[in-house]
Amino acid sequence: MDSSQVELITRAVLKALESGASSKRGMTVPVGVSARHIHLTQEHVEVLFGPGYHLTKKKDLMGGQFAANEQCTIVGLKLRAIENVRILGPVRKASQVEISATDARTLGVSAPLRESGDIAGSAPIALVGPKGVLYLNEGCIVAARHIHMTPAEAENAGLKDGDYVSVKMGNERGAVLDHVKIRVDPSFTLEMHIDTDEANACQVKQGDHAEIIRA
């Protein structure tokens, strides 16, 4: 066998290996880093900003949500505070504060890891606005990481709403994050949501990409 034949065979083998590796790669999703934020009922908006007040839109988000211009201060049980926390709209049926585990230690609150909206028995928190103060007996959580996708995207990936996957993200300080919940809705835009602690640990930022490696 001459050198030209060896070279052809080598190229064919390498191409086959690359093709096999490519077919085993998982779905790639953009990363969205969720900073601390607040969801409020209309009643609580008016407590903090005054009677008849309505949230004003700063930026549209997925699923009909928006980042509001309004912000307020959150205060923990040890009277430690974090200022200028963004409120997201539209208003909800229950008020909720989503923070990172680092924020929880700063505030001195025992915020549980929960899905957004699951606030029963969660940590108490106080909010201070320009027109009033609000105390929530429960409602402060650390939001669990998750991936938003449309039904078509979920079907193409062989996934469904409520599934859990593992995701590889980052480079030099990259990591595999397990127990990432799939959330499916026609209004969603494909994006993985992690908090600032997770983003800093993996050295990723808004707009970077992660890969679903196994379900």
N, C-alpha and C positions, 0 to 999 in steps of 0.2 A: 504494500500500500504506500503510495507516494505521499509527499507532504501536502499536495493540493487536496487529495481525498481526505486526509486527516483533518485539514482545516474545514472542509465542507461538513464533515460529520460533527466536528466540535461546535460549529455554528448552529447546526440543526439541534443538537442536544441542549445548548444554552437557550435557544429560542423556545424549545419545549418546556424547559424549566421555568423560564420567565412567564410563559403562558399559564402554566399550572399555578405559579405563585399569584399571578394576577387574578385567576378565577377564585382563589381562596380569600382574596381580600374582601373585607366587609364593606358595608355602606359607609360613605363618608358624609359627615354632617358638620355644618358650621357651628361654631361655639358662640353662645351668648352668655356674657358674665353679668349676673344679676346682683347689683348693689342693694344694700338695705333699702327697703321701701315700705309704704303704708297703703292699705286699702281702707276706705271709710264708708260708713252709711251716710245718707244725706243728713240725718239727724246729727251725727257727730261732726260732719263738715260745718254745720251751723253752730255747733258748740265752740269749735275752734276758730271759725272765721266770721261768725256773726249771723244773725237771723236772715234767712232768705239767700244766703250766699251759695253759689254754685262753682264747682271746680272749672278752671279754664285750661284749655289744651295747649301743651307745649310741643308734643311730638306724638305721632301715631305709633302704636305698637301692634303686634299681631292679635288676632281674635277680637278686634273691636276695642281693645284697651288703648289707653293713651297715658303718657307721662304728663302730669299736670304741672302748671307753673308753681302751684302751691307747695310749700314745705313747712315742716314743723320740727320741734325738738322732742326727742323721746327720752324718758327718764326712768331709770331702774330703781329697784327697791332701796339701794344704798345712796340714792340721790345723785348717782352718776349719770351724766347726760351725753347724748350725741345730738348735735345741732344739724339743721338743714337736711332733714331726711325727706326725700321726694315722696309725694303722694301720687298714686296711680288711679286713674278713672277708667270707666265710670264708677259711680257709687255702687256698693254691694249691700247684701242683706245683713252682713256682719262685718264689723271692723277687725282688721288684722294687721300685725306688724311683722315683717319678715326681715330677719337679721342673720349675720353669720355667727359661727360659734365664738369667734374672737370678739365680736360685738357683745355677745351674751356675757362673756367674762368681764368685759369693760363695764357693762351696765350692772353686773351683779345679779343677773336673772338666770333662772334655770329653764331656758327655752328648749323644748323638745324638738327632735327632728320629725317633721311632719310634711305631708302634702299640703299645698295651698288649699285653704278652706277647711282643713281638719283642725279646728282650734279647741275642741272640747277638752277641758282640763289642762290647757296650755298655760304658759307663764303670764302673770299680770304685768302691766306696763302702763305708764302715764305718758300723755302727749300734751305738749304745750304749744298753743297757737297764738296768733296775734290778738285774738279776742276772747280766749278762754282756755281752760284746762280740762282735760278728759282723763279719767282713770278707767282702764279696762281690767276687770277681774280676771279675764283670760283673753288670749288673742296673740301673744307673742310667740313666734316659732322660728326655727331654723328650717328653711325650705329644703326638701329632699330634691336631689338632682333628677332631671328627667329630660326626655327628648320629645319635642313637638313634631308631628308630621301629619300630612293629609292621608285620607284613606288610600289613595292611589299609591303614595310613597310607601305606606305600610304594607300594602299588598305586594308591591314589587320586591320588598325586602323580606317577605315571608313573616311579617309581624302583625300583631293586632293590639288594640287598646288594652292596656293593663299588663302587657308582657314586660319582662325585665331582661336587660342585656348588660354585657360588659363592653366598655369603651376604652380604646387606647388613645391617649392624647399627650401632647408635648414632645420635646426633643431631648436635650441633654438631661433634663430633670423630669422627663415624661413618666407617666404612670398608667396603670390600668385601673379604671374605676368600675367597680362591680355594682350590682343592684341599681341600675339606671332604669327608671320606669318609662315605658312608651305611652305617650298620650296622643290620641288620634282624634282629629276633628277637621271638617272641611275648611274651617276658617283659619287653621294654623299655617304657619310658615315653617319649613324644615329648619330646626335649630335645637341644639342641646343647651339646656340651662344649668349652669353651675353657679355657686356663689364665689365671692372674692377670695375666701380661704382656699378653695379648691383650685381656682385659677392661679393664685400665687404659688401654691405648692407644686403645680405642674408647669409653671412658667408659660402659661397661655394667656391670650388676650382676646378681647372681642373681635370676632371675624376670623380667628384661626379655625382650623378644621380638626376634627377627631374622627376616629374610625370605629364603627361597631365591629367587634371581632368575634363575639359569640353570644348566643341567646341562652 
